[in-house]
Amino acid sequence: MFRWKAIFTLNYDLIVEDAYRANVNTHQELRAFYKDQSGIEKDLAALADPLPYFKLHGSIDQLSDREAPLILTTDTYIEFETNRKRLFRRLEDLAYEYPIIFAGSRLNDPHIKAIIAQVEKEASSRPMYYFVSPGINQFDEALLAKRRITPLKFTFDDFMVELDKSIDPTARKLHGVLKAETNSIERHFRRNVVAPPGLAAFLTNNVEHVRSGLPTTTVTAELFYKGESQSWAPIEQGFDIERLPYATLMLKLLGLQKSEESANVVALRGVAGSGKSVLLRRIAYDLAATHGKLVLFAPPGANLRAEPLLELYDLTGLHAILVVDHAADQLISINNLLDRLEAAGVPITVLLADTHASLGNGLEAFSERLKFKTELRNLEDHEINSLLKRLREHKSLGVLSGEPLEKQREAFEKVADKQLLVALYEATQGKLLEDILVEEYHRILLTEAQELYLFVCTLNRFRVPVRAALVHRVMGIGFRDFERRFLGPLEGLVFAEIDPGSRDYAYRARHPHIADIVFRRILDSQSKQLQQYRSILEHMNISYSSDNDAMRRMLSFRNLRELAPGLEERRDLLSLAEKVFGDETFVLQQQAITEMNSAGGNLNFARQKLERAEALRPRDNSIKHTRASLLAREAEQAKDTLERRSLRGEAKNILRQVAGGERSDPYVCSLSAHIAIDEIRDRLNNGAASPNDVARLAEDAQKALQKGLSSAPDFEALIRESYRLRQVLQLGDRGIGMLETTLKDQPHLEYVAATYARAIFRKHPDKALAAIRTALQQKQHSKFLNQVYFELLITLADDFRNELELPLKRSFTPEDQNLLMHLHAIRFHFMRGDRPELEKVLASASKMRVPGKEKNTPRLPVINPATPHGRWTGNVTKLGPTSGFIRVPGMISEIFFRPTGGTSDDLWDEISVGSPVYFELRFNTRGPVAVEISKEEPSAECLTPPSDEGDSEEILNGETPLPTETGEES
């Protein structure tokens, strides 16, 4: 057997598949693809030594797929090429860089002829091709020679025999010998075995096994201090310095090796260019090389899967540490991976890093798994001293060379408030970083080299590798051209390496932050940036994961809003994408969202695009939700009352399908409430509303809000709609009056009573409570009415008085998924010292099917009335690497705390068992939690306002006004 880069075939039989399946000695594992699809690289990365097999005319075992039927005649070529364009473009990409052997074909396939004709333009620079056929005559030879195709007069069988004679069997195996990453992992195995294929593929294509002596490329000190950090060489050579969070992170990670919890997450955040990647590599290297830990490093874009890690644990029995750089794009994959490993009892700690902007509130999804998070801040004094020492050692001081130490320190102190990358440039070169990068760009001698650098920066700012084949398509610069003509001019600016996903060459800049600055400063107008986008989009092949990722970032509405000033520019770019990518659902959805959220947008056009997207992916709830949002927007613009009701009715039907019964998706609930509130507003404004109509709609809105807030109390859209409902009902008091009229005749309508009471409670608390009591006379065991009654009562006096016990008890049952009332019960019984009742509600809360983030977020603060600042004081009784407990005299149990609860890194290191501390007391489904811990007694002003997190009356009534989004992106 031989090794091939890829096999392309015009046949649709299964002969090749059967042959590879039958041969146990094959060096590669075949994976067939018969139509355009995304995720090809991920499929291949799961195999130890994959061989992609592209069936350009379809496959006999996929006859039921109407999107890619077999191509049987010439007439069907054009008709059925739509879903195969990207496969043919893969062949064209490879044709520029690899020799091709044509066998069993007369080169008369229209697509093959077109590809050869295209590649002929660069026949002198591409590799030689070969044509195998027993019937070659002198005319064929002459024609093939013109095309730089060498004729081989053999049958295919004879050709394979000759090839077998010519290539040493040992040489064929050499490429397949497991890489050092795979061999090195075996030192951790409990048994004398080799790594199984799945684990070998994972270690070869997705992650690196970190250890001393890692194979790496040479990086000079000068280049490292200019931002090149994607290598282990600077770490092994000691170019870096010890950053402030290093010791704390090392202690936490080593401590978690002894943790009883199997799935742990530690997070490092910082702005772009602050040195996160270098610190991450330093920690990973020291954990492995100095402490002997099993450490895996996942670079950006790694395909993180649980199966290889399950195999690794079976072979080693070790608690692995997985280090993930640029982790924001991987948060869902990491959480899914942790779910699988935790269920199997496999211990693992994930150390991840990314920028604040990229992570957003994504860390909240890890809830209790997040044991520690810290910030990488700007340079401290001792870091400046260490950095100057390193720069002197490696002769990288730049304009500071020869200056006195104090002047060198002064130069860095001036820029210490900036991220490390910026500080290094500006202190050692005496200019602003942006000016330095612009000058650097203009010093590139060749215009083509400048354009290539700018091209790489345009995409690498999104942290995706830039395929060499894509550069060739756009600029006509092949990888051989890059090596021959541009390697010198772009040395230290553009780096070429094998992309583990596509297994082809890809380019990147030194740092995404540098790439972003170059893009914005060189393309210094929106028209230039748009033109750059157009030239790239026209040549993308989104069957490659890197192209697909870049396309999604380029065309997301959030990015388009910043890039393109007006609707027409946005439309033009999206239309181009539709032309290039065909019926790509992401593009269709973004076209609809753009029309919906831009001034002057065409909602009919948005509807057409969403209908097409939904036809392509009928089960995609994201598209359905966008369609429901569009219908709500169309209803707002419709002038006819019946049309508005019809549109909203259609939107509500879609949301019912998406909601899936008892699921309380906060996006669905907030949009459902929004639609009902819009209807109330319309009916009150046109004077055609009856009390019963308003009551029914208010009931619909309240049900949706209650359903969403019960499991997601902090969801912004739900809070905003709660506020809007009260505001709409108070318009001229007409809505309130209609609810009063309805309740006189039908006092048992619980949701109407609740809406009425919440709307008037601030001005008329007695009337609000009376309405709830009257409704409770009709439905004394209504859980919802009892919840509302409890929430209103708790705002009037002592939170823990006897009067509250009965409505609290009746507001939920142990089987309910009502998170908020479970938390109220935990808070109530803990503060009253009722241990039996507390244990009951803690047991039922632990079984709730609510996202972990919601269950574990501390809420419902209790203010200490005995102190002016409202905080509590106690002594630390237990302190581990990532958690501890505080005892407060008079409370029935100790109070849990973590360093993620507003506690500074320095404080965590300073406190010890017995230390007195001050803190805010809150609650999650596991009991009392201390947050905002301090050693010094705080001032009266420093208490976090209770309404920020979880004051139930504030949340459910929307007391915190949130401005309605207005303007172009309303």
N, C-alpha and C positions, 0 to 999 in steps of 0.2 A: 504494500500500500504506500501511497505517496501523500505528500502534504500540499494542499492547495489553499490559496488565499480565499477563493470562492469558486463555486460551480454555478454557471447559468445554463439553463436548458430551454429549448423550445418544445420539448416533449412533455406530455402530461401523464405518462405512465408512472409506475412505482418501481421500476427496475433498479434505479440507483439507491432508493431507500432500502429496498429489500437486500441489495448487495451489502450495504454498510451494516445493516442489522444482522446479517448472517455471518459477517467476518468478525470474529472476536479479537483479532490482532490488529484491527485498524488503529491508526495513530490519532485520528480525529473523530469527533462525534458530530454526525450530520444533523442539521436542523433545517427543515424545509419552510420556505415562504412563497406563497403563490399570489399575493396581492399586497397593495400598499397597506401599511399598518405602522403605528408608532410602537416604540418599545422594543425594536429589534435588538438593539444593543443589550438591553436587560436580559432578553431571552438567551442571547449568546454568552453573556457574562456568567450565567449560571452553569455553563459547561466548562470542563477542565481545559479542553482543547477543541473549540468549536469549528465547524465547517459550515458556513451558510450556503444553502442550496436554493437558488432563486428559479422558480418555475414560471417563466415569463408568459407562457400561454395557458396557465392554469394547471389544475391537478385533478386527476380522475376521481380521487377520493373526496373532492369538495364540490360535487355536482349540484348540491342543494344551495350553494352560495350564489345568489342572483347578482351580487355585486361584481363577481369575477368569474363569469362562465368561461368554458373552454373556447379558445380561438381556433376554429376549425378551418375557416376559409379566409381568403384575402379580404372578402367583403366585411368580415367581422372585426378587422383590425381597428379601424377608426371607432366603430361603435363601442367596443369594449376596452379601449385603451385607458379610460379614465382612471380606473382603480389600479393601474399598473405603471403609471408614469414614473413614480418614484423608484420602482425596481429597475426600470430601464436607465434612469439617471444614475443609479448606483453603478451599473455596468459602465456607463460613460465616465464616471469619476475614476473608477479603477483602471480604465483603459489608458488614462494619461500616465499612470505611474507603474503599472505592472505588465509583464509580458502576457499575452493571451494566446491560448491554443484553441483553434476552431476545429472541431471534429464532428462529423455527422451532419454538416450543414453546407449548403452551397452559397452561403452569405446572401441569400435572396430575401430574407425576412426584412420587411420595410424598416422596422426599428433598428435592426442590426446595421443595415445599409446606411441609415441616417447617422448612427453613432460613428461608424467608420469614416464617413464623409466629414463629420465634425472633427474627429481626431486627426484626420489627414492634414489638417492645417498646421499641425505641429509634429508631423511625421519625423522630422529630424531629431526632435528632442525626446520623443516617447520611446519606450522599449520596443524591441523587435516582437512582431507577432508571428504565429506559425499556423499553417493551414494543412490539416491532415486529410488526405483523400487518396484512394488507389487510382482514381481516374484522371489525374492531373495531366494535361497536355501542354505543349509548348506555348500555346496562346494564354493558357491559365497562368503559366509561370511568368510570362512577360507582364501580364496585368497585375499579378500579385507583387512582383518586384517593384513596380511603380508605387505601390502602397506600403512598401517596406514590410511585406508579409512573406516569410520564407515558406515555400511549398515543401511538404514532406509526403512523398508518394508511398503511403502505407495504408493498409486497412487499420481500423482502430485497434484491433487485437494485436497486429504486428507492431504498431507504434508503442503500445504498452509493454510489449515484450522487450523492445529495444530500449525503452526508457528504464525498464527494470535492470537491464544489463549495464546501463550507463551510470546509474546512481547507486552508490554504495548503500546497502541496507542500514548500516550503522549510522551513516550520515542522516538518513531520514529520521532516525530516532532522536538524534541529538537535540533537535529543536523541541522535542517533546519532553526532554528531561525536566523534572520539576524544578522550578526556579528556587533560588536560595531562600526566598520567603517561605516556601513550602517545606523545604528540607529543614530549615532552622526551627520550625515549630515542633518538629519531632523530638527535640530535646526535652519538651515538657510532657511527652506522652508517658502514660503509666505502663504501656506495653510496647514491645519492640515491633512496631508495625509502621507502614507508610501511610501518609495522609490519604484518605479516600478521595475519589474524584471531585465530589461536590465541595469538600473543604479545600482541596487544592485549587479549584477554580475560584473560590471566594478569595483565597489568599493571593492568587495571581492577578485577578482582574478587578478586585474591589477594595481590599484593604492591604496594609503592609504590616508584617510582623516586626515590631520594633525591637531592636537589640543593638549591642555595640558592634561596630564593623559593618554597618549597613552599606550596601553598594549605593553609590551616589555619584552625581556629576560634580566636578570641581567648581566651586564658587569663590571668587576672590573676596577679600574683606571689603574692598571698595564697592563692589557690586552689592554685597549684602547690605551695607549701610545706605545704599541707594534704593532699597526696597525689595530685593530679590530674596524671598523667604520660603519658597516652595521646595526646599531641599534640606537634607539632613547634614550636608557638609558643614554649614556654619555652626551647627550645634556640636558636631564632633570636634571642630577646630576651636570651639570656645569663643566665637566672635560676639556672642550675645552677653547680656548682663542679667543679674538676678533682679527681677521686677518685684515690686512690693507684695503682690498676692502669691508669689511663688511658694513661700514656706507654708502659708495657711492652706493652700490648695494641696500641697504634698501631704500635710498632716491629715487633712480630711480624707483624701483618697486612700491613704494607707490605713486610716482608721476604719473606713468602710469595708475593707477586706475582712474585718472581723464582725461585720454587722449581721444580725439575724435576718434582716430583710434582704430578699434576693435581688430586687430591682432598684437601683439607686441612680440618681442623676445629680451631677454637679455642673454648674453653668458659669461661664466666664463671659462677661459682656464688656463692650467698649466701642468707641467710635472707630470708623474706618481709619486705618493707619496707626492705631495705637500700639501695635505690636502683639496682637492676640495670637496670630499664627505662630510666631516665633516662641512665645511663652508656652503655647500648647505643645509644640514639638519638644521644647526643653523638658517639660514635665513628663511627657510620654517617654522620652529617652532616659531620663534619670530613674523613673519608676522601673524601667526594664533593665537598663545596664547596671545601675547601682543597687537596686533593691530586688532584682531578680523576678519581677512580676511579669505576668503574661499580659502584654499590651498590644493592642491592634490599633492602627491609625487609619482612619477613613478620610481620604481627601474629598474635595467637593465632587458631587455627582456619584458617589459610591452607591452601589445597589445593596442596601442593607437588608439582609434576610435572616430569619431565625434559624433555619435548618442547618447551615454550616456551624453556627455557634452551639447548637445542640450536639452536633457531632464532636465539636472541639471539647465540650465539657465531658462527654462520654469518654474521650480519649485521655483527657488530662485531669479531670476532677478539680480544676482550678477556677478560682474566682477571677474572671477576665476583666480587664479595663479596656473599654472601647472609647477611643478619642476621636471626636468628629469635629472637623473644622468647617466653617461656613454652614452651620447646622440648621439655619432657618428653613431651608428647602427640604429638610429631612425630618422635621418634627413628627409628622404623621407616621413615617416609616419607623422612626425610633420608638414611638409609643406602641405601635403594633408589634415590633420586635420584643419590647419589654413585656407586653401582654403574654406572648407565647412563652418566653423564657420563665416568667414568673409562674405561669400555670404549670410548667414542667419542673419547678423548683430549682432552676439553674441560676446561680448567683452571677451577677454582672453589675459593673458600675460604668456609666456613660459620662464622660467628661466632654462637654460640648461648648462651642464658642461661636459668637457672631456679634454683629452690631446691634445696638439698641433698636434702630429703625427696622432692621430685618426681623428681629425676634418679636418685636411688638409685645403683645401679651401672650405670645405662644407658649411661654414657659408655664403658664397656669395650667395647661393641659396635663402636665406631669403631676400636679397636686402633691400628694404625700411622697411621691417618688423623688421629688426635688429636695435633696437634703441640704444643699448649700448653693448659694449664688453670690458672686462677687463682681466687682468692677475693676477693670484695668484703666486706671486714671492717668493723668499727665505726669510728667517727670517730677519726682521728689528730689530733695537735695542729695541724699546718698546715692540715688540712681544717676544723677548728673556726674558725681565724682567717679562712679564705676564706669560710666560711659566714656568720660574723658580719658580714663586710664586705658580702656580698650582702643580708643581711637589713636592714642599715642603709640601703643604697642604695634598697631597695624598700619601706622603711617597714613591715617585717613582723616587728619584734622582739617585738611583743606586750607582755607584762608586763615585759620587759627594756628597753623604751624608756626612755631617760633615765637608766638605770643606768650606772655607770662600766664601762669596758671590762673591767677585771679581774673584776667581779661577773658580767658577761655570760659571760666565759670560764669562770668557776667554775660557772655554771649548766649549761653544756654539758658540762663535764668530769664533772659528777655523773652525767650520762646517757650518756656517751660509750661505755659498754659495751653500749648498746642499739642496735638498728638505726636507721638514719637517720630513717625516718618517725616512729618513736616518740620519738627524741631531739628532733626539731623540735617536735612537739606539746608534750612535757613541759617542755622548756626555755623555750619562748616563752609557754606558758600556765600553767606552774606547777602542773600537776596530772598524775596518771597518765593515759595515753592512754585506757585503757578507761573511766575516769570521765568524761573529756572527751566521748567518743563517746556515752555514755549520756545525759549532759546535753544534748548536741546533738540527740539523738533526741527527748527530751522537750520541747525548745523548739520543735519543729515544731507549729504551731498547729492544723492540721486533723488530726483522727483518721484520716481517709482517707489523708491524705498520709503520716502515720506508717506506716500499713499498707502503702502502696505502696513506701515506702523499705525496709521490712523484707522485703517480697516480693522486691524486686530484690536485696537483700543475700543472701537465702537461696540464690539460684541463682548470683549473680555471685561468691560465694566459691569456686565451682568454676571460675571464669575462663571462663564461657560467657556470651554475650549473652542478655538476657532479652527475648524477642519481645513487642512491644507487643500483638499479638493474644492472646498467652497471658495477659498482665495483664488484658486486656479480658474474657477468658473467666472468670477467677477472681474479679476484683474489679468487673467492669462498667465499668472506666475505659478509654475509647477514647483514641486518641492526640490527638484534638481536645480531649477533656476535659483531658488532661494539659497541653496548651498553654494552655488557657483558665484552668484552676483550680489546677494544681499546679506549673506552671513556676516561679512566684514562691516558694512555700513550700519547694520542694525545690531551689532554686538552689544550685549548688555541692555538692549531695549526690547527685543523680541526673542522669545525662547521657543525652540521647536522640540517637541517630545511626543512619544507615542501615547495617544489617548487610549486608556484601558477599555473604554466602551467600544469604540469603532475599530480599535487595533490599527489605526492609521495615524499618520503624523498630524499634529495639531499645533497651533501657535497660541502663545499667551504673552501678555505684557508682564512687567515686573510685579505689578500690584494693581488690583481693581481700582483702588483710589486714584492711583496715577493715571490709569486708563480713562477714568471718568473726567479728570481734569483736562487731559489732552483732548478728549472728544469735545468738551464744552468750550475750551479756549480756541482750538483751531477751527472748529465749525462754530463760529461765533454768532450765527444767526439761525433762527428756526428754519428758514428756507434751506440753508446748507445742511442742517441736520436731517430734515425731511428727505432731501435728495440722497443723502448717504443711506438712509433707511431704504429708500426705493431701490437703489442699486443692489443692495444686499438681499432684500426680500425676493427680488426677481429670480435669484439663483439658488435659493435655499431648497433643501430636500428634507422635509420634516419627518421622513422615516428615520433619520439620524436623530438620536436623543438630544445632542448638543444643538442642532438646528431648531428642533422643536421647542426646547427650553428658551432659546434666544427669541424665537418668534413670539412666544407667549408673553415674554417680558416686554418686547417692543410694542406689541399691539394691545396690551391690557389697557382698559380705559384710563386707569390711574396714570399710566405713563403717557398715553396719547394726550390727556388733558394738559400735561406739562409741556409736551413737545409741540403740539399743533395749536395755534392760537384760536382757530375758528373751526366751525363745523365742516366747511368744504375741504379743508386740508385733511381733517380726520377721515372724512368719507373717501377721499382720493386714495389715501394709504390703505384703508381697509378694502377698497374695491380692487386695488392691485393685489392684495393678499388673497382675495377670493379668486381672482383670475389665475394666480400662480398655484394656489393650494387646492382649488376646487371646493367641493362641499366639505370643508373642514368645520366641524361644529363650533370649535372655539372662536373662529373668525366670524361665523354667522352670529353667535351670541354677542360678541363684542360690537358688531355692527348694530345690533338691536339696542344694546345698552348705550351706545354712543348717541343714537337718535333720541332715546328716552331722556338722556341727561345733558343734552346740549341745547342751547337757545336756538329755536327755530327747527328743532328736530322733527322728522317726518315719522309719525307713529304708524302710519300705514306701511311704510317701508320696514320699520322695526318688526311689525307683525309678520310680514312676508318672510323675513329672515328667521324669525323664531319658529314659524311653522315648518320651514325647511329643516332647521336644526332638530326640531322635535321629531320629524319624520325619520331622520337619520338615527337619532338616539332616543327612542320613545320612552325609555325607562330612566332617563337622566333627570333626577329631581331638581338639579340646579337650573336646567333649562326650563322646566315647568314653573319653578318659582319665578324666574325672570318673566315668563309669559304672564303669570298672574299679576306681577308688578306692572307690566305693560297694560293689561286690561284696567287696572286701577287708575293708571295715568290717563288712559283713553276716556274713562268715565269722568274724570275731573274736567276734561276739555269738551265733552259732549254737551250740546245745548238742550237737547231733548230729554225730558225727565225719564221717559220710558227707556230710552237708549242707555242712559246712565245706569238704571236699575238692571237692565239686561247684561251690560258689561260687568257690573259688579257681581251679578249672579254667576256668570261664567267664571270669574276669578275665584269666587268662593268654592265652586265645584272643583276647580283645579287644586286649590289648597286642601280640600278634604281628601283628595287622592294622595297628595304629597304627605299629609299629616300621618296617614297610616293608623287610624284608629286612636289609640290612647297615647301615642307619642306626643310629647309636648315640645316640638322643635320651636325654639324661640323666634326664628325667622318667620316661620309659618304663622305663629300666634300673633306676632306684632303686625304682620301684613293683614291678617284677618281682622284684628282690632282696628287697624287704620281704615279699612274699607267700611266697617260698620260706623265708625265715627264720621267719615265723609258723608254717609247717608243721613246721619242725624243732622249734621250741619246743613246739608242741602234742604232738608225738609223744614228745618226751623227758619232758614233764610227765605224760602218761597212762601211761607205761611200756610202750606198745605198739609202740615203734619197733624195727626191726631194723637192724643195721649197714648193710645195703645201702640201706635207705630213707633213713637219715640221710646216707649218702654221696651218694646220687643228688640229694637236695635241696640238700646243701652244694655240689655241683657246679653245680646250676642257679643258686644264689645267686652263686657265685663267677664264673660266666660272665657274668651280668648286670652285676656290679660291674666286672669287667675290661673289658667292652665300653664301659660308660659312662665309667669313669675314664681309659681310653686316650685319649679325645678331650676330656674335661672333668675334669681332675685336681682342680679346686678346687670341684666342685659339692657343696654342703653336704649334700643328702639322700643322695648316694652315700657320702660320708665317714661320715655317721651310720649308714647301714646296714652299712658295713664294720665299724664298731665293734660294732654290735649282733650281727652274725654271730659275732664272736669271743666276746662275752659269753654268747650263748645256748649255744654249744658248750661253754663252761666251766662250765655249771650242774652242779655236783656231779661234774664230769669225766666224766659219762655220755656226752656227745656225743664228747668226745675219745677215750674208750675205744672207742666204736663205729667211729670213723674208723680207729683203729689196727687193729681186727679186720679191717675191710674191706681195708686196705692189705697186711696179711699175705697174704691170698689173691689180691689184685688190685693189686699195687704200681704197675701201669702207669696207673692212673686219675689223670691229671694234675691235674684240678681238685680232686679229693679230697686228693691229696698236698699241693697248694698251700694248701688251706684248713687242713689239719692243721698244716702247717709254720708258717703265719702265726699260728695260734692258740696254739701252744706256744713260739714262738721266744723270747719274753722270758724265760721260765723255763728252757727247755731248748734252747738254740741248737744244741747238737751233735746232738740227736735230730731237730730240724727239718731241719738240713742233710743228715743221713743219709737222711731220707725223700725229699728232693728228688733226691739223688744216685741213690738206688735207682730212682726213677721215670725218671730220665734214662738209666739203663742200658737201660730198655725203650724209651724214646723220646728218644734223644739229640738229635734235631733239633726237638723240640717248642719252638716259639717261646715259648709261655706258661711252660713249666717253666724254660727258660733265663732268662726275665725274672725270675721269682720267685727263682731261684738268685742272679742278679746283685744283686737288691734286698736279699737277706739278707746276702750277702757284703759288700756295700758298707758295712754298718753295723758291721762288726767291726774293720776296720783301714783302711789307706791306700786312699783312693778310686780311686787310679790305678795300682795294682799290676798286674803281668802276669797274675795269676790271674783277673782280671776280664775280660780281653780276649775270651776264647773265648765265655763265656756271653753277653756283650754282643753279639758278632757274630751269634750264633745266635738272639737274642731277637726280631729283626725283619728284614725285607727292605726294600729301597728302595721297594717298591710299597705297603708296609703303611701304614695310617692310625694307627699306634701313636705318638701324639705323645710320650708320656712317654719311650719308649726312643730315639726320635730325639734328644730333648733330652739324655738321658744320654750318647749317643754323641758329640754335639757337645761336651758338657762334657769327656768323657773324652779325646777326641783333641786338643782345644784345650790342655788342661792338660799333656798329654804332649808337646806340640809336634809332633804328627804331621800336617803340613799336607796331604798327599795324601788321607789318610783323612777329615780334617775337610772338605775340599772335596767329597768324594763324598757325605757325609751331609748337608751343607748343600744340595747340589743336590737330593737326594731329598726333604728336608724342605720345600723351597720348592714342591714339587708336591703336597703333601698336601691332600686335600679336607676340611680341618678349618676351623671358623670362625676368621676372622682374629683375633678376641679371644683365642682359646686359643693360636694359633700365636705371637702376639707378646707374650704375658704373660711377663715374666722370671721364671724359676724356678730351682730346684736351686742354691742358693748354695754358693760355695766359700769356706771360711774360710781366712784367711791365718795359717798357724801361727807366722809370725815376729813377729806383733804381739799384744799382750795383748787388743786389742779385736777382732781377727779381720778388720779391714778392710785393703784394699789402698790403695796410694798410687801416683800417677803424675802426669804432666803433660799438660795440655790441648794437643793438637796442631792441632785444627781446631775452629772455633766459628762456627756459622751462626745465623740468627735462631731456629731451633727445634730444632737438634740439634748435636752435636759429637762429637769423638773424643778418647780419652785413651790415651797410650802408657805401658806399664809395662815397665821393663827386664826382658828375659828372656822375654817373652811373644811368640808368633809373629805376632800382629796387633794392631792398635789396637782399643780397646774403645768401643763406641757408647754414647751417652747422650742423653737428652731431658730437658727441664725437667719432664715429667710424672712422672718416676721418683723422687719424694720430694724433689726439689730445690726450695728456696724461691725465690720470685720475686726477692728481693733478691740472693741468691747468684748467680743466673743473670746478673744485670746486673753483678755485681762481678768475675766471673772473666773471663779473657782467654786468648789463646793463650800458652802457657808457664806458666800458673798451676799450682802444685802442688795436688792435691786428694786427699781420702780418699773411699773409696766401698766399697759392697758389690758383689761380682761375682756375677752371675747369668747365665742363658742363655735365649734364645728360639730360634726356628727360623732366625733370621738370624745367630746367633752370640753372642758375649759381650756383655753389657749391664751398664753401671754404673748403680746406683741408690743412693739415700740419700747424695748427694754432699755433702761439706762441705769448707770451707777449713781448719778447725782439726782437729787430731788429736783423735778422739773418745776418751771414756773407755771402759774395758773393759766397762761395763754397757750401752752404747748400741747394741751390735750387735743387729739384728733377729733374733729366734730363727729358726733355719733351718726349723723345722717350719711356720712361718706360711704360706709359699708354696713348695710343691713338694718338700719332702723326701719322696722317693717311698715310702720304707718307712712313714713316718708317714701319708701319704695313703692308700696302698693298704691298710694294716692298720687305719686309723682309730684311731691311737694317741691322738689328741687327743679325749678324751671329750666328746661333745655330748649334753646332757641330752635325754631323750625328752620331746616336747611332752605336757603333761598339762593337766588342767583342762577348762574348758568348751569351749575351742576345740581340744581334742586332735585 
